[in-house]
Structures are given as C-alpha cells and as structure tokens.
C-alpha cells in the first residue's frame, strides 16, 4: 500500500534545476528519518541520494554524487507535511526514477544508503536530464 507520493519530476537540460516533493497523509514526516533514492534505467538497485534525520535533529546526509548540488529539506509548518529534494547543476547521469522513502526510526543510520532501514516507499517520479 503506497503511503508516500512524489511529484516534481520532469525533463531538464544539463545544468538545470528541479525540486522534487514528497507528501503523505498517513504520518508526520518530521517524526522519522526520511530520504530520497533513485534508480537509473540500467541499474538493478536503488541508490541512496539523501537522508534527513527526524525534526529533533534534521541532520542531512548525502551521497557523494549529491553533495554540493542537492539539498534535502522538510516543511512541517502551516499544515504542510512535505519532503523536498532541491537538485541543481543536473547532469545526464542524474537521470533516474526518484523515490521518497521513510524509516520507522529517528535517525539515518550509517548504512542508510543501502535502503534496508526504510519501511515505506513512494512509487517514484521520473527525472530526465537531456540536451
């Protein structure tokens, strides 16, 4: 049963930017560590892109490929319950299906990129970077 819904994907030229969003009505995204994963067309598994700890910490963690270009954030104010991934300086290798995911705990573990700690997943939003 899908509990997370991603949006914001699309086609963009190299060097461009996109902001992905993830929402849910089932739980408060601030109560758990949540993150973003992606899977390219020729990849057999999902790659961890970024993870953010629960609202009490909000420490953000990034894959090396995302550092300096992507920013994860969360908005739980004014009735909102949204997780974002701001992506800048996009390159063709960033083309993938991007998934939002949530853990059942407060912190992104050292092994967050493997994905095992995430218990809820969205269906993904496609990002295509092409000239």
Buried (B, 14 or more C-beta within 10 A) or exposed (E): EEBBBBBBBEEBEEEBEBEBBBBBEEBEBBBBBBBBBBBEEEEEEBBBBBBBBBBEEEEBBBBEBBEEBBBBBBBBEEEEBBBBBBBEEBEEEBBBBBBBBBBEBEBBBEEBBEBEBBEBBBEBBEBBBEE
